[in-house]
C-alpha cells in the first residue's frame, strides 16, 4: 500500500470485520521471493495488477 489516513484504515478494518470486503479478491498476483523482480515490473506497469503479494520461497 502507498499509505492511508488513520481514519481510513480504521474504517477498512471495520468493513473487514463486518465481512463487507474480502481482501483475497484484491490479490491479483502472487510471486515467490525468488521472482520479486517480476512482481515489481508488474506493479510498475500498473496495467494488470491490483495487489501483488510476494511470498517467501
N, CA, C and O atoms as a GROMACS GRO file, in nm:
protein
  228
    1UNK      N    1   0.082  -0.119   0.000
    1UNK     CA    2   0.000   0.000   0.000
    1UNK      C    3   0.087   0.125   0.000
    1UNK      O    4   0.199   0.124   0.051
    2UNK      N    5   0.034   0.229  -0.056
    2UNK     CA    6   0.108   0.354  -0.064
    2UNK      C    7   0.085   0.441   0.059
    2UNK      O    8   0.163   0.534   0.083
    3UNK      N    9  -0.017   0.414   0.134
    3UNK     CA   10  -0.045   0.493   0.254
    3UNK      C   11  -0.191   0.530   0.261
    3UNK      O   12  -0.261   0.535   0.160
    4UNK      N   13  -0.235   0.557   0.382
    4UNK     CA   14  -0.374   0.596   0.402
    4UNK      C   15  -0.385   0.668   0.535
    4UNK      O   16  -0.301   0.652   0.623
    5UNK      N   17  -0.488   0.748   0.547
    5UNK     CA   18  -0.513   0.820   0.673
    5UNK      C   19  -0.558   0.719   0.779
    5UNK      O   20  -0.618   0.617   0.747
    6UNK      N   21  -0.530   0.750   0.903
    6UNK     CA   22  -0.566   0.662   1.015
    6UNK      C   23  -0.715   0.630   1.015
    6UNK      O   24  -0.753   0.516   1.039
    7UNK      N   25  -0.798   0.729   0.990
    7UNK     CA   26  -0.944   0.707   0.987
    7UNK      C   27  -0.982   0.609   0.876
    7UNK      O   28  -1.071   0.526   0.895
    8UNK      N   29  -0.916   0.619   0.762
    8UNK     CA   30  -0.945   0.527   0.652
    8UNK      C   31  -0.906   0.384   0.687
    8UNK      O   32  -0.977   0.290   0.654
    9UNK      N   33  -0.794   0.369   0.754
    9UNK     CA   34  -0.750   0.236   0.796
    9UNK      C   35  -0.850   0.176   0.894
    9UNK      O   36  -0.888   0.059   0.880
   10UNK      N   37  -0.893   0.254   0.990
   10UNK     CA   38  -0.990   0.205   1.089
   10UNK      C   39  -1.122   0.168   1.021
   10UNK      O   40  -1.182   0.066   1.054
   11UNK      N   41  -1.167   0.249   0.927
   11UNK     CA   42  -1.292   0.220   0.855
   11UNK      C   43  -1.278   0.090   0.776
   11UNK      O   44  -1.372   0.011   0.769
   12UNK      N   45  -1.162   0.069   0.716
   12UNK     CA   46  -1.137  -0.053   0.640
   12UNK      C   47  -1.139  -0.176   0.730
   12UNK      O   48  -1.195  -0.279   0.694
   13UNK      N   49  -1.080  -0.164   0.847
   13UNK     CA   50  -1.080  -0.275   0.943
   13UNK      C   51  -1.224  -0.310   0.982
   13UNK      O   52  -1.259  -0.428   0.991
   14UNK      N   53  -1.304  -0.209   1.005
   14UNK     CA   54  -1.444  -0.234   1.042
   14UNK      C   55  -1.520  -0.303   0.928
   14UNK      O   56  -1.597  -0.396   0.953
   15UNK      N   57  -1.499  -0.259   0.805
   15UNK     CA   58  -1.563  -0.324   0.691
   15UNK      C   59  -1.521  -0.470   0.679
   15UNK      O   60  -1.603  -0.556   0.647
   16UNK      N   61  -1.394  -0.497   0.705
   16UNK     CA   62  -1.345  -0.634   0.701
   16UNK      C   63  -1.409  -0.718   0.811
   16UNK      O   64  -1.452  -0.831   0.786
   17UNK      N   65  -1.416  -0.664   0.932
   17UNK     CA   66  -1.479  -0.737   1.043
   17UNK      C   67  -1.625  -0.769   1.015
   17UNK      O   68  -1.676  -0.874   1.055
   18UNK      N   69  -1.693  -0.677   0.946
   18UNK     CA   70  -1.834  -0.695   0.912
   18UNK      C   71  -1.853  -0.780   0.787
   18UNK      O   72  -1.965  -0.799   0.739
   19UNK      N   73  -1.742  -0.831   0.733
   19UNK     CA   74  -1.742  -0.915   0.612
   19UNK      C   75  -1.803  -0.844   0.491
   19UNK      O   76  -1.868  -0.906   0.407
   20UNK      N   77  -1.782  -0.713   0.484
   20UNK     CA   78  -1.831  -0.635   0.371
   20UNK      C   79  -1.727  -0.624   0.260
   20UNK      O   80  -1.760  -0.588   0.147
   21UNK      N   81  -1.602  -0.655   0.293
   21UNK     CA   82  -1.497  -0.659   0.192
   21UNK      C   83  -1.414  -0.785   0.215
   21UNK      O   84  -1.403  -0.834   0.327
   22UNK      N   85  -1.358  -0.836   0.107
   22UNK     CA   86  -1.274  -0.955   0.114
   22UNK      C   87  -1.140  -0.920   0.050
   22UNK      O   88  -1.132  -0.900  -0.072
   23UNK      N   89  -1.037  -0.914   0.129
   23UNK     CA   90  -0.906  -0.876   0.078
   23UNK      C   91  -0.852  -0.975  -0.024
   23UNK      O   92  -0.775  -0.937  -0.113
   24UNK      N   93  -0.890  -1.100  -0.013
   24UNK     CA   94  -0.840  -1.201  -0.108
   24UNK      C   95  -0.880  -1.168  -0.251
   24UNK      O   96  -0.807  -1.200  -0.344
   25UNK      N   97  -0.995  -1.104  -0.268
   25UNK     CA   98  -1.040  -1.066  -0.402
   25UNK      C   99  -0.951  -0.958  -0.464
   25UNK      O  100  -0.950  -0.941  -0.586
   26UNK      N  101  -0.878  -0.886  -0.382
   26UNK     CA  102  -0.792  -0.778  -0.431
   26UNK      C  103  -0.655  -0.827  -0.474
   26UNK      O  104  -0.584  -0.757  -0.546
   27UNK      N  105  -0.617  -0.946  -0.432
   27UNK     CA  106  -0.485  -1.001  -0.467
   27UNK      C  107  -0.496  -1.061  -0.607
   27UNK      O  108  -0.561  -1.164  -0.626
   28UNK      N  109  -0.433  -0.996  -0.702
   28UNK     CA  110  -0.441  -1.042  -0.840
   28UNK      C  111  -0.321  -1.128  -0.880
   28UNK      O  112  -0.331  -1.207  -0.973
   29UNK      N  113  -0.209  -1.111  -0.811
   29UNK     CA  114  -0.088  -1.186  -0.846
   29UNK      C  115  -0.009  -1.220  -0.720
   29UNK      O  116  -0.010  -1.145  -0.622
   30UNK      N  117   0.059  -1.336  -0.725
   30UNK     CA  118   0.149  -1.375  -0.617
   30UNK      C  119   0.278  -1.426  -0.680
   30UNK      O  120   0.276  -1.496  -0.782
   31UNK      N  121   0.390  -1.389  -0.618
   31UNK     CA  122   0.520  -1.431  -0.667
   31UNK      C  123   0.603  -1.484  -0.551
   31UNK      O  124   0.592  -1.434  -0.439
   32UNK      N  125   0.687  -1.584  -0.578
   32UNK     CA  126   0.784  -1.624  -0.475
   32UNK      C  127   0.892  -1.517  -0.466
   32UNK      O  128   0.914  -1.442  -0.561
   33UNK      N  129   0.959  -1.510  -0.354
   33UNK     CA  130   1.064  -1.411  -0.333
   33UNK      C  131   1.170  -1.418  -0.442
   33UNK      O  132   1.229  -1.316  -0.480
   34UNK      N  133   1.196  -1.537  -0.493
   34UNK     CA  134   1.297  -1.554  -0.597
   34UNK      C  135   1.259  -1.486  -0.728
   34UNK      O  136   1.345  -1.467  -0.815
   35UNK      N  137   1.132  -1.448  -0.744
   35UNK     CA  138   1.086  -1.379  -0.865
   35UNK      C  139   1.034  -1.239  -0.833
   35UNK      O  140   0.946  -1.188  -0.902
   36UNK      N  141   1.088  -1.178  -0.729
   36UNK     CA  142   1.039  -1.047  -0.684
   36UNK      C  143   1.054  -0.940  -0.793
   36UNK      O  144   0.972  -0.849  -0.802
   37UNK      N  145   1.158  -0.951  -0.874
   37UNK     CA  146   1.179  -0.853  -0.982
   37UNK      C  147   1.062  -0.856  -1.080
   37UNK      O  148   1.016  -0.751  -1.126
   38UNK      N  149   1.014  -0.974  -1.111
   38UNK     CA  150   0.899  -0.988  -1.200
   38UNK      C  151   0.775  -0.922  -1.138
   38UNK      O  152   0.697  -0.858  -1.209
   39UNK      N  153   0.758  -0.939  -1.009
   39UNK     CA  154   0.646  -0.876  -0.939
   39UNK      C  155   0.654  -0.724  -0.943
   39UNK      O  156   0.554  -0.657  -0.967
   40UNK      N  157   0.774  -0.671  -0.918
   40UNK     CA  158   0.791  -0.526  -0.922
   40UNK      C  159   0.766  -0.470  -1.062
   40UNK      O  160   0.708  -0.362  -1.076
   41UNK      N  161   0.807  -0.542  -1.164
   41UNK     CA  162   0.781  -0.497  -1.302
   41UNK      C  163   0.631  -0.490  -1.330
   41UNK      O  164   0.583  -0.397  -1.394
   42UNK      N  165   0.558  -0.589  -1.281
   42UNK     CA  166   0.414  -0.591  -1.300
   42UNK      C  167   0.348  -0.471  -1.231
   42UNK      O  168   0.261  -0.407  -1.289
   43UNK      N  169   0.390  -0.442  -1.110
   43UNK     CA  170   0.336  -0.328  -1.036
   43UNK      C  171   0.371  -0.197  -1.107
   43UNK      O  172   0.288  -0.107  -1.118
   44UNK      N  173   0.493  -0.188  -1.155
   44UNK     CA  174   0.539  -0.066  -1.222
   44UNK      C  175   0.454  -0.036  -1.346
   44UNK      O  176   0.425   0.080  -1.376
   45UNK      N  177   0.416  -0.141  -1.419
   45UNK     CA  178   0.335  -0.122  -1.539
   45UNK      C  179   0.193  -0.076  -1.505
   45UNK      O  180   0.130  -0.005  -1.584
   46UNK      N  181   0.144  -0.115  -1.389
   46UNK     CA  182   0.011  -0.073  -1.339
   46UNK      C  183  -0.100  -0.097  -1.441
   46UNK      O  184  -0.190  -0.014  -1.456
   47UNK      N  185  -0.095  -0.209  -1.510
   47UNK     CA  186  -0.199  -0.241  -1.608
   47UNK      C  187  -0.287  -0.356  -1.563
   47UNK      O  188  -0.410  -0.348  -1.572
   48UNK      N  189  -0.226  -0.463  -1.516
   48UNK     CA  190  -0.299  -0.586  -1.488
   48UNK      C  191  -0.313  -0.617  -1.339
   48UNK      O  192  -0.384  -0.711  -1.303
   49UNK      N  193  -0.249  -0.541  -1.254
   49UNK     CA  194  -0.246  -0.580  -1.113
   49UNK      C  195  -0.326  -0.484  -1.025
   49UNK      O  196  -0.335  -0.364  -1.053
   50UNK      N  197  -0.382  -0.540  -0.919
   50UNK     CA  198  -0.443  -0.458  -0.814
   50UNK      C  199  -0.351  -0.466  -0.693
   50UNK      O  200  -0.300  -0.365  -0.645
   51UNK      N  201  -0.331  -0.588  -0.643
   51UNK     CA  202  -0.238  -0.612  -0.532
   51UNK      C  203  -0.149  -0.729  -0.570
   51UNK      O  204  -0.197  -0.833  -0.614
   52UNK      N  205  -0.020  -0.710  -0.552
   52UNK     CA  206   0.079  -0.814  -0.578
   52UNK      C  207   0.141  -0.854  -0.444
   52UNK      O  208   0.186  -0.768  -0.368
   53UNK      N  209   0.141  -0.984  -0.417
   53UNK     CA  210   0.195  -1.036  -0.292
   53UNK      C  211   0.322  -1.113  -0.322
   53UNK      O  212   0.328  -1.191  -0.417
   54UNK      N  213   0.424  -1.091  -0.240
   54UNK     CA  214   0.549  -1.166  -0.250
   54UNK      C  215   0.556  -1.262  -0.132
   54UNK      O  216   0.548  -1.221  -0.016
   55UNK      N  217   0.570  -1.389  -0.163
   55UNK     CA  218   0.577  -1.493  -0.061
   55UNK      C  219   0.720  -1.545  -0.047
   55UNK      O  220   0.794  -1.549  -0.145
   56UNK      N  221   0.760  -1.586   0.074
   56UNK     CA  222   0.893  -1.644   0.090
   56UNK      C  223   0.902  -1.775   0.010
   56UNK      O  224   0.804  -1.847  -0.004
   57UNK      N  225   1.020  -1.803  -0.040
   57UNK     CA  226   1.041  -1.930  -0.113
   57UNK      C  227   1.031  -2.048  -0.020
   57UNK      O  228   1.046  -2.162  -0.063
   0.00000   0.00000   0.00000
